[in-house]
Amino acid sequence: MYSYFHKTDVDSAFYDKNIRSRLPAFFIDGHAHFNLPEHIASVSTETITGDWALESGKLMSYEDALDYFAIMFPEKTYSFVALPWPLRDADTVGNNKYISFLAKEKRLRGLYTLRPEYSVDQIERDYIEGGFCGFKPYPYLASAGAVKGADVSIFDFMTHEQFALADKLNAGVKMHLPRAGRLPDPDNISEIRVILDRYPNIKLDIAHFGRCFVHGFFERALEALGEDVHRFWFDTSAVLNPKVYELAAENLDHRRIIFGTDSPIMLWHGKREWDEHNYYNLCREDFSWNRHKYPEEEADYTYYIYEQIDNIFTAFGDDPGVIEDIFRRNAETVYGV
């Protein structure tokens, strides 16, 4: 476990007041990264320090995840949709094998990270033998120089041949979108429609609400997508903005929303501020990126994940059926029971 991770009286009080009675007894985290130290041994210090998310959390074994969640969610039981770390310099082969182990031995729902250079024969063999239930492509893997938000095509990091295989397998695909324009980028919209039309058996799951961490992006995306927005799923991972959740509750079928945390990245205490185009992390822990904008408030910060869950409840209400769908059944629909 990370040494910075701890629980405070503030956390316990927030959980008891806002979450304990509302969160299902069993839930699924639909977006959690699992790996071992050897899988990221070749990832450079520059890569890690250059990305606040990687510095926050780049390592989580299955045992660590159980410890984190036992502390955050006492008296609950849970499972995970398990993702490898999709970094160009990571050991993707070794990390996929670890996810396969967790799928077979711990009964997690494991996603296979593919690279565009992988042959469909290799992928199909690994996927079936490994007990995977979906795919996790990622823009970082498009090329050696690709970065977060890179201006690359979806088909640069998951080829049409690979999509055709996923379609043949009726697989879920958890998609982290490229491009600085995020979900409403016209090229992203166009390529999503290509996927939906050409590969109808794929269960497309757009991570992070299409990277719409700021509500203006989501508003534009909803307008651009029209009725097509009802043809795929979104996961909530790392999204805190209450206006995004309000828009989702107003415009989407709740059965198309999958709860996810993006652990181990989001295990710290804090919240966010937003302007028209950007979000700003407000955090207690002493990461190098933390500017401690409001130091006098930090003692009252609770877990970011708690704030996220509370915003989901605020937007979608307490109907047990709706909450069970978002926190469990929708993940089962896309990634199997």
DACORUR-V744990 format. One record per backbone hydrogen bond with DSSP energy under -0.5 kcal/mol. CO is the residue of the C=O (numbers start at 1). NH is the residue of the N-H. E is the energy in kcal/mol with one decimal. If there is no record, write none. Layout:
CO;NH;E, CO;NH;E
This chain:
2;5;-1.3, 8;12;-2.1, 9;13;-2.4, 10;14;-2.4, 11;15;-2.7, 12;16;-2.4, 13;17;-2.0, 14;18;-2.8, 15;19;-2.0, 15;20;-3.0, 19;22;-1.4, 19;23;-2.5, 25;77;-2.9, 27;79;-1.7, 28;30;-0.9, 29;81;-2.8, 31;262;-2.6, 31;263;-0.7, 32;83;-2.9, 36;39;-1.9, 36;40;-0.6, 37;40;-1.3, 38;41;-0.5, 39;91;-2.9, 40;43;-1.5, 44;48;-1.8, 45;49;-2.9, 46;50;-1.5, 48;51;-1.4, 48;55;-0.6, 51;55;-2.1, 52;56;-1.9, 53;57;-1.7, 60;35;-2.3, 61;65;-2.3, 62;66;-2.1, 63;67;-1.8, 64;68;-2.9, 65;69;-2.6, 66;70;-2.1, 67;71;-1.7, 68;72;-2.4, 69;73;-2.9, 73;76;-1.7, 77;27;-1.6, 79;29;-2.6, 80;82;-0.7, 80;109;-2.3, 81;32;-1.8, 82;111;-2.7, 83;34;-2.7, 84;86;-0.8, 85;87;-1.7, 87;90;-1.2, 90;92;-1.5, 91;95;-2.6, 92;96;-2.7, 93;97;-1.9, 94;98;-1.8, 95;99;-2.3, 96;100;-2.4, 97;101;-2.2, 98;102;-2.3, 99;103;-2.3, 100;104;-2.5, 101;105;-3.2, 101;106;-0.6, 102;106;-1.3, 102;108;-1.8, 108;110;-0.8, 109;82;-2.8, 110;133;-2.7, 110;134;-0.7, 111;113;-0.6, 112;114;-0.6, 112;136;-2.5, 115;118;-2.1, 119;123;-2.4, 120;124;-2.7, 121;125;-2.1, 122;126;-2.7, 123;127;-3.0, 124;128;-2.3, 125;129;-2.4, 126;130;-2.0, 127;131;-0.6, 127;132;-1.9, 128;131;-0.9, 133;172;-1.1, 134;112;-2.7, 135;174;-2.6, 137;176;-0.6, 138;141;-1.8, 139;142;-2.2, 140;143;-0.5, 141;116;-0.5, 143;146;-1.2, 147;150;-1.9, 150;152;-2.0, 150;179;-2.9, 153;156;-1.6, 153;157;-0.6, 154;157;-1.2, 154;158;-1.3, 159;163;-2.5, 160;164;-2.5, 161;165;-1.6, 162;166;-2.3, 163;167;-2.5, 164;168;-2.2, 165;169;-2.1, 166;171;-2.4, 167;170;-1.1, 171;203;-2.3, 172;135;-2.5, 173;175;-0.8, 173;205;-2.9, 174;176;-0.6, 175;177;-0.7, 175;207;-2.3, 179;182;-1.6, 181;184;-0.5, 182;185;-1.8, 185;189;-2.5, 186;190;-2.4, 187;191;-2.4, 188;192;-2.5, 189;193;-2.0, 190;194;-1.8, 191;195;-2.3, 192;196;-2.6, 193;197;-2.4, 194;198;-3.0, 195;199;-2.3, 199;202;-1.6, 202;204;-0.9, 203;173;-2.3, 204;206;-0.5, 204;233;-3.1, 205;175;-2.9, 205;207;-0.7, 206;209;-0.8, 206;235;-2.3, 207;210;-1.6, 207;211;-0.7, 208;211;-0.7, 208;212;-1.2, 209;212;-0.6, 210;183;-1.6, 211;213;-1.4, 214;217;-1.1, 214;218;-1.0, 215;219;-2.5, 216;220;-2.0, 217;221;-2.1, 218;222;-2.6, 219;223;-1.8, 220;224;-2.4, 221;225;-2.8, 222;226;-1.7, 225;228;-1.8, 226;229;-1.5, 227;230;-1.8, 228;231;-2.0, 229;232;-0.6, 233;206;-3.1, 234;258;-2.8, 235;209;-1.8, 236;239;-2.3, 238;240;-0.5, 241;244;-0.7, 241;245;-1.5, 242;246;-2.2, 243;247;-2.4, 244;248;-2.3, 245;249;-2.6, 246;250;-1.9, 247;251;-2.0, 248;252;-2.5, 253;256;-2.5, 254;257;-1.4, 256;234;-2.6, 257;259;-0.5, 258;236;-2.1, 259;30;-2.7, 262;265;-1.9, 263;33;-3.1, 264;267;-0.8, 266;305;-0.5, 268;304;-2.5, 269;284;-2.0, 271;282;-3.0, 273;280;-2.6, 278;275;-2.2, 280;273;-2.0, 281;283;-0.5, 282;271;-2.1, 285;287;-1.6, 287;290;-1.3, 289;291;-0.5, 292;295;-0.8, 294;297;-2.1, 294;298;-0.7, 295;298;-0.7, 297;300;-1.7, 298;301;-1.6, 302;270;-2.2, 303;307;-1.9, 304;308;-2.4, 305;309;-2.4, 306;310;-2.5, 307;311;-2.0, 308;312;-1.8, 309;313;-2.3, 310;314;-2.3, 311;315;-2.0, 312;316;-2.7, 313;317;-2.3, 319;323;-2.4, 320;324;-2.6, 321;325;-1.9, 322;326;-2.3, 323;327;-2.7, 324;328;-1.2, 324;329;-2.2, 325;330;-2.7, 326;259;-2.4, 327;28;-3.0, 328;331;-0.5, 328;332;-1.8, 329;333;-2.1, 330;334;-1.9, 331;335;-2.9, 332;336;-1.4
